[in-house]
Each structure stands twice: as structure tokens, then as C-alpha cells.
Amino acid sequence: MSIVRHLMWGVFKRAAADPRVQQKAVKTVVTVDKTLTETADKVVEFAIEKDPVREVGKMLGKLMSGGNDKH
């Protein structure tokens, strides 16, 4: 293992042992999980509304633009 890789690994291990870093990691995972769940719900909603096989371009464009947000 190179010296730089060894030093970086040590820095990552120390950071991971820090309770503040662990708290931030948990908050980040919760946020990402919420976002992924919302996105999956949107995909399911689009699949129910339209036949995604026939309208792939329209579906992806609408999904990426957020055109079906119900806010």
C-alpha cells in the first residue's frame, strides 16, 4: 500500500470514529433515503399513468423536469 493511501485510510478511520461525523452520516442517509423513496413513488405513478414502453422519451422528460409534481 502506498504511503499516501495509508495516510488517507488513517484519516478516514479517524473521521469515521468521530461522533459528529457519524451523526452527519446518519442525517445524510435519512435524507437520501427520503429522496430515493419519493423518486421511486414518482416512477411508479408514471408507470401507472402511462405505458412506459411506448412513451419512454416523454416519461423520462417529464420525470427529469419534475412536470408531474403535485405541490
C-alpha positions as a printed NumPy array, in Angstrom:
array([[  0.   ,   0.   ,   0.   ],
       [  1.419,   3.388,  -0.905],
       [  2.22 ,   5.956,   1.778],
       [ -0.468,   8.37 ,   0.585],
       [ -3.122,   5.659,   0.55 ],
       [ -2.062,   4.565,   4.032],
       [ -2.272,   8.138,   5.355],
       [ -5.654,   8.73 ,   3.725],
       [ -7.006,   5.488,   5.165],
       [ -5.919,   6.639,   8.63 ],
       [ -7.667,   9.987,   8.156],
       [-10.873,   8.261,   7.056],
       [-10.784,   5.878,  10.018],
       [-10.326,   8.764,  12.483],
       [-13.11 ,  10.742,  10.856],
       [-15.443,   7.741,  10.927],
       [-14.788,   7.316,  14.654],
       [-15.872,  10.922,  15.347],
       [-19.444,  11.024,  16.741],
       [-20.179,  14.297,  14.903],
       [-19.246,  12.7  ,  11.599],
       [-21.387,   9.676,  12.441],
       [-24.385,  11.918,  13.194],
       [-23.936,  13.776,   9.922],
       [-23.693,  10.45 ,   8.066],
       [-26.964,   9.255,   9.6  ],
       [-28.719,  12.515,   8.669],
       [-27.374,  12.247,   5.121],
       [-28.546,   8.648,   4.76 ],
       [-32.025,   9.568,   6.005],
       [-32.223,  12.458,   3.528],
       [-31.019,  10.316,   0.632],
       [-33.445,   7.538,   1.575],
       [-36.338,  10.007,   1.624],
       [-35.337,  11.389,  -1.788],
       [-34.987,   7.918,  -3.303],
       [-38.368,   6.887,  -1.914],
       [-40.027,   9.98 ,  -3.38 ],
       [-38.387,   9.336,  -6.74 ],
       [-39.467,   5.684,  -6.709],
       [-43.028,   6.785,  -5.934],
       [-42.927,   9.164,  -8.914],
       [-41.714,   6.375, -11.188],
       [-44.499,   4.072, -10.017],
       [-47.044,   6.854, -10.547],
       [-45.78 ,   7.444, -14.093],
       [-45.847,   3.716, -14.828],
       [-49.471,   3.558, -13.728],
       [-50.456,   6.645, -15.776],
       [-48.703,   5.733, -18.991],
       [-47.264,   2.755, -20.78 ],
       [-43.537,   3.443, -20.234],
       [-42.517,   1.068, -23.004],
       [-44.289,   3.154, -25.643],
       [-43.618,   6.576, -24.232],
       [-40.102,   6.295, -22.853],
       [-38.957,   9.693, -24.105],
       [-41.982,  11.543, -22.801],
       [-41.871,   9.732, -19.48 ],
       [-38.192,  10.422, -18.851],
       [-38.516,  14.043, -19.928],
       [-41.439,  14.568, -17.585],
       [-39.667,  12.783, -14.744],
       [-36.464,  14.778, -15.151],
       [-38.265,  18.122, -15.434],
       [-40.475,  17.451, -12.416],
       [-43.516,  18.185, -14.552],
       [-45.801,  15.98 , -12.506],
       [-45.11 ,  17.466,  -9.056],
       [-48.31 ,  17.918,  -7.097],
       [-47.268,  20.838,  -4.896]])
